[in-house]
Amino acid sequence: MFKENEGIDIVEAIGGVTTAEEVTRIFQDTLSSEHVARMERIQNPAARLKIANAIRMCKPDDVFINTGSEADRQFIREFVIRNGEEATLPMQGHTIHYDLKDEQGRIIDRTFYVANPEEQVSSLANRLERQEALETVRKNLDGIMQGKTMVVGFYIRGPFGSPVSNPALEITSSGYVSHSAEILYRNAYAKFDAEVARLGHFFTNIHSEGLNRPEDLPDARVLMDRSYRTTFSFKCTYAGNTLLMKKGNHRFAVDKAVYENRGRELSEHMFITGIDGPGGRVTWITGAAPSGCGKTTTAMAGAHFVGDDLAQMWIAEDGTVRAVNPECGIFGIVEDVNWEGDPKLMDVLRRPGHEVIWSNLLITEEGMPRWTGDGDPMPEQGVNFQGKWQRGMTDDNGNDVPISHPNARCTVASTSLANYSEEAENGAGVETRVVTYSGRDSDTMPPVWVGKTPDEGVTIGACIVSAATATEVGAIGVKRSPWANAPFIPGALADYMDAQFRFFGSDKITNRKRPLMAGLNYFLTHEARGGTSKKLLGEKRDVKVWLAWLELFAHRDVEALESPIGYLPKYDDLKRLFHEIIDKEYPERLYIQQFSLYIENILSRIDLQTKAYGENPSTPKRLFEVLTVQREGLLALKAEFGPIVTPSQLEAFRKK
């Protein structure tokens, strides 16, 4: 059973500071008088104790207390350049950061949950017993900041005033981490004590890159202490491993939703975007997808951008489902981002006037950032994540070395985007009417389908299957990716699933406001539908049509075909939307290819999920009930029409 504040507090055990008097003495001995005065603004005893113990443990030469002022932000911009963690580029406000060649994504094999005896940890994660974690942190973080400056930042993950926001400390020796934090999160120094008092908790993150040498990377670790909501990260620099307010604290937020507020709150790996509908209405959509599977692109397809990666959701007193973005910026993958598919984002990346941190892509001799799929002619040479690069280079296996890593990123503030919505800072959140789930599925599901009940919607999320992406070091093949959140679920997957069923099926949600829950898949290939090409059966921009149809269906403005897997769009509606929204012809032949049910593929998917979830006796039985009904319906269709069922056959079957 998971319990808070259980066992040894690792940072306190190593730092040894336990009293307010010791805290004050450490600040006076380590900080300049100016920064001692800054710390006096922070009076929360627990936060002061965490910071003092982090100082005692890491032993920095200097400590910088970041107040979030423009002067402090400028100090961090200059600090990161002096440290050599970033370099300036010709376009004002643009910098480039490179991680180690072998650290281009999350180091999932070296990421652990700190666990107490008898405490259950997700079967999809790595576990480290508390005593071993204590010794690991002591060995690696004790004295790691000697000769360095510690930067202490105070942030909030979510808008001020929101009931689901989470205050957080970011303690690091990395200027890159601090620079990224200032773009991606709301600096809460001036309101930190008040927000902690209002919400009753805060998260703590302690990181140091150490000497940042390739030979140290095997010893890098990311440790998440759930009981004390503290992360430890060392000997690594990739933001997904170091800026732990992101996925590290997301894990703590998942715990909070599942174990403190089950059925009332969710913490999801989702974008938030608003779609314009008829009569000037705005319909808000949240959507889950594994990292590298199009969340940013989908979020940018909306007219009103709130977020592209994470969402905190809750049931409000008025019976609506509300969502806020913990972040206020984008840490987005740039591969295949171009003017054709992502004009709003490209406008930020290619025109002056915005602050951008680039990472792990190519910089030409002229100082131009370049990446795979940017739409421009291939450069001849430059410098990228693995050093000097020139056209035609091959690796040890004879494969072409790409101009950028598949997980190359850009970090920008949400306010830079032309479709940014000020609702992003509304503590009351946006009313969520559509929830989507998607992954890199090349051969099974149609581009869009809708669960007929909340339980079917939860099942769509539970059954995401996706090809591995470059966001995780060493990940290969096709794998299950429940809710696109599985890597960030600390406890038992069955507990998380139970929370999903309770939340979306809650009688506290007003039925006419209950979110529609749908699957999205724009990675279907020609090869999977009778062709020979591995190219996509559609284009990136088609997602605008799928979202527009969901917006209309959520308000009952269009009808749908009923199928065993859920509701499917009708051809005439899609044809009209393709023309109106992206000025594109949509032949009926393509519709039939995309929306025919390939029964054997879907049955195999159901069998895969049934077997996998069946290995855990705690899995909610409702999941198997939904899958059984779907399986029986698909078998009935197959008996009538064979292994491939077209939309017209589906409609005829339903009229019987």
WOVENLIN-V948103 format. One record per helix or strand of 3 or more residues. SS is the DSSP state (h for helix, s for strand). FROM is the first residue (numbers start at 1). TO is the last residue. If there is no record, write none. Layout:
SS_FROM_TO, SS_FROM_TO
//
This chain:
h_10_15, h_20_30, h_33_40, h_45_58, s_62_66, h_70_82, s_94_97, h_108_110, s_111_115, s_127_129, h_130_141, s_149_157, s_166_172, h_175_184, h_189_199, s_203_208, h_214_219, s_221_225, s_230_234, h_239_242, h_247_260, s_265_268, s_270_276, h_278_280, s_282_289, h_295_300, s_304_307, s_311_315, s_321_324, s_329_333, h_343_350, s_356_359, s_381_384, s_387_390, s_409_413, h_414_416, h_422_425, s_430_438, s_448_450, h_454_462, s_465_467, s_478_480, h_482_484, h_486_488, h_493_504, h_511_513, s_516_520, h_527_529, h_540_554, s_560_563, s_566_569, h_571_582, h_588_595, h_599_614, h_621_641, h_647_654
//
